[in-house]
Amino acid sequence: MSRFSPGQRRRAFTLIELLVVIAIIAILIGLLLPGVQKIREAASRMQCSNNLKQIGLGIHNHHDTFGILPTGGSVPWAEFTYSGTTPQTADYQGGSWTFQILPFIEQDAVWRTWGGSAATATETVRRQWIKIYNCPSRRGKTIVNNYCLGDYAAAVADADFWGGDTWTVPANSNNNGMIVRTGARPGRVSLSTVSDGLSNTLCVGEKRLDSRNYKSGDWHDDCGWGDGWDPDVMRWVLTQPKRDAQSDVNGYEFGSPHPSRFLGLFGDGSVRGISYTIDLTTFQRLGDRQDGQVIGDF
C-alpha cells in the first residue's frame, strides 16, 4: 500500500541533497579512474611487450634464413636497395633492420613491393602501417611526411653514433652492437659473434620521444620505421634512458611512456623492463655484444 494518500505530492530533492549526491558520484569516479588507467596501461604494456617479442622472432628468423643479423641501414633517409626487383640482404641493404625483417613478421607482400624503381618502392613501402612497430601506450597509425612513424629502435653501443660521418658510411667505422651499420666493420654479424651472451645483450628497445610530438613527429622521428641509419630506428646506449617528457629530449635516448621502465628486446628473444635509473656504465655494457664486461643489476 502506498504511504501517500491520493493527491499527496512526493517531496522533491533539495538543492543541498542534489549537491551531496553529485559530490559522492564525483568521489566514486575519482576513485575508479586511476584503477581504469592502470588497467589500460597494463594492457598496453603487455601489447608493447608482445610487439617486441614478434620483432625478436623476426630478427632470429632473418638470421636462420640468411646466416646473419639484419643491419641498421646505411644513411638517414636512405632508399632501399634492390637486386633487380628483389630487396637486397643485410650487408648490402640501405634500409634498416625494420625493413629487412618484414618477410619474417608476416609482411612479405610489403617487403616485395615494387613500383618500377627503388625510389618509388621506397616511398610506397614507407607509407605502410606495420602495427607491431607502434607502442599502443603512445600512438597507433601516425603518418608524417607521408611516412608511418615507429616506436622501436636498435641499440648503438659506440662512442660516435655516426662513426664520424652522417651521410656517408665511413670506411673504418666499427660497430659493437648487435645491429650494425650497413657497410661498416664488421659488416656481417651473426648470433655466434655475440660473445657477451645473447641474454646479456640489448638488441632493440623503445625510443624516447617528446610527448607533445607523438602525432607530429620530431627531427629524430620524422622518417618513420622505414628509415636508414638514423635515430628514427637506432638509439644510443651512451645516453641515460628516460621516460617520455615535454622537454630535455635529445633524440638519441631510449625511453617510453611507461612509468619506471622501458621495454627492451634482448638477443635471446626475451623482453625485459629496463629501469630509467639504470647505472649508465651497465647500460653501455648491455648494448655492446663483445666487451667482455660483467653486467650489473638493472
C-alpha positions in Angstrom: 0.0 0.0 0.0 1.3 3.4 -0.8 2.4 5.6 2.1 1.0 8.6 0.2 -2.7 9.4 0.1 -4.3 10.3 -3.2 -3.4 13.8 -4.2 -0.4 14.0 -1.8 2.8 15.0 -3.7 6.2 13.4 -3.2 8.8 15.7 -1.8 11.5 16.8 -4.3 15.2 16.7 -3.7 16.5 19.8 -2.1 19.5 21.6 -3.7 21.7 20.5 -0.9 20.8 16.9 -1.3 21.4 17.1 -5.0 24.8 18.6 -4.5 25.7 15.8 -2.0 24.7 13.2 -4.5 26.8 14.8 -7.2 29.8 15.1 -4.8 29.5 11.4 -3.9 29.4 10.4 -7.6 32.4 12.6 -8.3 34.4 11.0 -5.5 33.5 7.5 -6.8 34.6 8.5 -10.3 37.8 9.9 -8.9 38.5 6.6 -7.1 37.7 4.5 -10.2 39.6 6.4 -12.8 43.2 5.6 -11.5 42.2 1.9 -11.5 40.9 2.1 -15.0 44.0 3.9 -16.2 46.3 1.3 -14.5 44.4 -1.5 -16.2 44.6 0.3 -19.6 48.4 0.9 -19.1 49.0 -2.7 -18.1 47.2 -3.9 -21.3 49.1 -1.5 -23.5 52.4 -2.5 -21.9 51.6 -6.2 -22.5 50.8 -5.4 -26.1 54.1 -3.5 -26.4 56.0 -6.5 -24.9 54.3 -8.7 -27.5 55.3 -6.4 -30.3 58.9 -6.7 -29.2 58.7 -10.5 -29.0 57.4 -10.6 -32.6 60.2 -8.4 -33.6 62.6 -10.7 -31.9 61.2 -13.7 -33.8 61.6 -11.8 -37.0 65.3 -11.0 -36.3 66.0 -14.6 -35.4 64.2 -15.9 -38.4 66.2 -13.5 -40.6 69.3 -14.9 -39.1 68.2 -18.5 -39.6 67.5 -17.8 -43.3 70.5 -15.7 -44.2 73.0 -16.6 -41.6 73.5 -13.0 -40.4 71.6 -10.5 -38.4 69.8 -7.6 -40.1 71.7 -4.3 -40.3 70.8 -0.8 -39.4 70.9 0.6 -42.9 73.4 3.0 -44.5 72.4 6.6 -44.0 69.4 8.7 -43.0 66.5 8.8 -45.4 68.2 6.0 -47.5 66.4 4.4 -50.4 66.0 0.6 -50.2 68.5 -1.2 -52.3 67.5 -3.9 -54.8 68.9 -6.7 -57.0 66.5 -6.4 -59.9 63.2 -6.1 -58.2 64.1 -8.1 -55.1 65.4 -6.3 -52.0 69.0 -7.0 -51.2 70.0 -8.6 -47.9 71.5 -7.1 -44.8 75.1 -6.4 -45.7 74.0 -4.6 -49.0 70.7 -3.1 -47.8 70.4 0.7 -47.4 67.1 0.3 -45.5 67.3 -0.5 -41.8 66.5 -3.7 -39.8 62.8 -2.8 -39.7 62.6 -3.2 -43.5 64.8 -6.3 -43.6 62.7 -8.3 -41.2 59.4 -7.7 -42.9 59.2 -11.2 -44.6 59.6 -12.7 -41.1 56.8 -10.8 -39.4 54.1 -11.7 -41.9 54.7 -8.6 -44.1 56.3 -10.3 -47.1 53.9 -8.6 -49.5 55.1 -5.2 -48.2 58.7 -6.2 -48.5 58.3 -7.3 -52.1 56.5 -4.0 -53.2 57.9 -2.8 -56.5 56.7 0.3 -58.3 59.2 0.4 -61.2 62.1 1.9 -59.4 63.8 1.8 -56.0 62.7 5.3 -55.2 59.1 4.5 -56.0 59.2 1.3 -54.0 60.8 3.0 -51.0 58.2 5.8 -50.9 55.3 3.2 -51.2 56.6 0.9 -48.5 57.3 3.6 -46.0 53.6 4.7 -46.2 52.5 1.2 -44.9 51.4 0.9 -41.3 53.1 -2.1 -39.6 51.1 -2.4 -36.4 53.7 -4.1 -34.3 56.0 -1.1 -34.8 53.9 1.1 -32.6 53.5 1.1 -28.8 49.8 1.4 -28.0 50.6 3.5 -24.9 51.8 6.1 -27.3 50.1 6.1 -30.7 48.6 4.0 -33.4 48.9 4.7 -37.1 50.6 8.0 -37.4 51.7 9.5 -40.8 54.2 12.4 -41.0 55.9 13.4 -44.3 53.9 10.6 -45.9 55.8 8.1 -43.7 54.3 5.9 -41.0 56.2 6.5 -37.7 57.5 3.8 -35.5 58.4 3.4 -31.8 61.3 1.0 -31.6 65.0 1.3 -32.3 68.0 -1.0 -32.2 70.9 -0.3 -29.9 74.1 1.6 -30.9 77.0 0.9 -28.5 79.8 3.0 -30.0 81.3 6.3 -28.8 80.3 8.0 -32.0 76.7 7.3 -33.1 77.6 8.3 -36.7 81.1 6.8 -36.9 82.4 10.2 -38.0 80.1 10.8 -40.9 76.3 11.1 -41.2 75.7 11.0 -44.9 78.4 8.5 -46.0 79.3 5.3 -44.3 82.9 5.8 -43.0 85.2 3.1 -44.4 86.9 2.4 -41.0 83.9 2.8 -38.7 83.3 0.0 -36.3 80.0 -1.0 -34.6 79.8 -3.1 -31.4 76.0 -3.5 -31.1 74.0 -6.5 -32.5 72.6 -4.4 -35.3 75.5 -2.7 -37.1 75.6 0.0 -39.8 75.4 -1.4 -43.4 78.9 -1.2 -44.9 80.7 -0.6 -41.6 83.1 -3.0 -40.0 82.5 -5.9 -39.2 79.6 -5.8 -41.7 78.3 -9.3 -41.1 77.2 -10.1 -37.5 75.8 -13.5 -36.5 74.4 -14.7 -33.3 77.6 -16.6 -32.6 79.6 -13.4 -32.6 77.7 -12.0 -29.7 80.4 -13.2 -27.3 78.9 -11.5 -24.2 75.9 -13.8 -24.4 72.6 -13.2 -26.1 70.7 -12.9 -22.7 73.2 -10.1 -21.7 72.9 -8.0 -24.9 70.3 -5.5 -25.7 69.2 -5.6 -29.3 66.1 -3.4 -29.7 64.1 -1.2 -27.3 61.6 1.6 -27.1 62.8 5.0 -28.2 62.2 8.2 -26.1 60.0 10.9 -27.6 58.7 14.3 -26.7 55.1 13.5 -25.7 53.8 16.7 -27.4 55.0 15.4 -30.8 53.6 11.9 -30.9 51.3 12.9 -33.8 53.5 15.5 -35.5 56.9 13.9 -35.4 60.3 15.4 -34.5 63.7 15.7 -36.1 64.6 12.3 -34.7 61.1 10.9 -35.5 60.2 12.1 -39.0 61.2 9.4 -41.5 59.3 6.6 -39.9 60.0 2.9 -39.4 61.4 2.6 -42.9 64.4 4.9 -42.4 68.1 4.0 -42.7 70.8 4.6 -40.1 69.1 7.4 -38.1 67.6 7.9 -34.6 64.2 7.0 -36.1 65.3 3.4 -35.9 68.6 3.4 -34.0 69.3 4.7 -30.4 72.3 5.2 -28.2 73.2 3.3 -25.0 75.7 6.0 -24.1 72.8 8.3 -23.0 70.7 7.7 -19.9 67.2 6.2 -20.8 64.3 8.4 -19.7 60.6 8.4 -19.7 58.8 10.4 -22.4 58.6 14.1 -21.5 57.9 17.6 -22.9 61.5 18.8 -22.5 65.1 17.6 -22.4 64.7 15.1 -25.3 67.9 14.9 -27.2 66.8 12.4 -29.8 69.3 9.7 -29.2 67.9 8.2 -26.0 65.9 5.1 -25.3 62.7 5.5 -23.2 59.0 5.2 -23.3 55.7 6.4 -22.0 55.6 3.6 -19.4 56.3 4.5 -15.7 59.6 3.3 -14.1 60.9 1.3 -17.0 61.1 0.9 -20.8 60.9 -2.4 -22.5 64.0 -4.0 -24.2 64.4 -7.0 -26.5 67.5 -9.0 -25.7 69.5 -11.2 -28.1 67.9 -14.4 -26.8 64.5 -13.1 -27.7 63.4 -12.3 -24.2 61.7 -8.9 -23.4 62.6 -7.3 -20.1 62.0 -3.9 -18.4 65.0 -1.7 -18.0 64.9 0.9 -15.3 65.3 4.6 -16.1 67.7 4.7 -13.2 70.0 2.0 -14.5 73.7 2.7 -14.0 74.9 4.2 -17.3 78.0 2.0 -17.4 75.8 -1.0 -17.0 73.5 0.3 -19.8 76.5 0.8 -22.1 77.7 -2.8 -21.4 74.2 -4.1 -22.2 74.4 -2.6 -25.7 77.9 -4.0 -26.5 77.9 -7.5 -27.9 81.6 -8.2 -27.2 83.1 -6.0 -24.5 83.5 -9.0 -22.1 82.4 -6.9 -19.1 80.2 -8.1 -16.3 76.6 -6.8 -16.4 75.3 -5.4 -13.1 71.7 -5.3 -11.9 69.2 -3.3 -13.9 
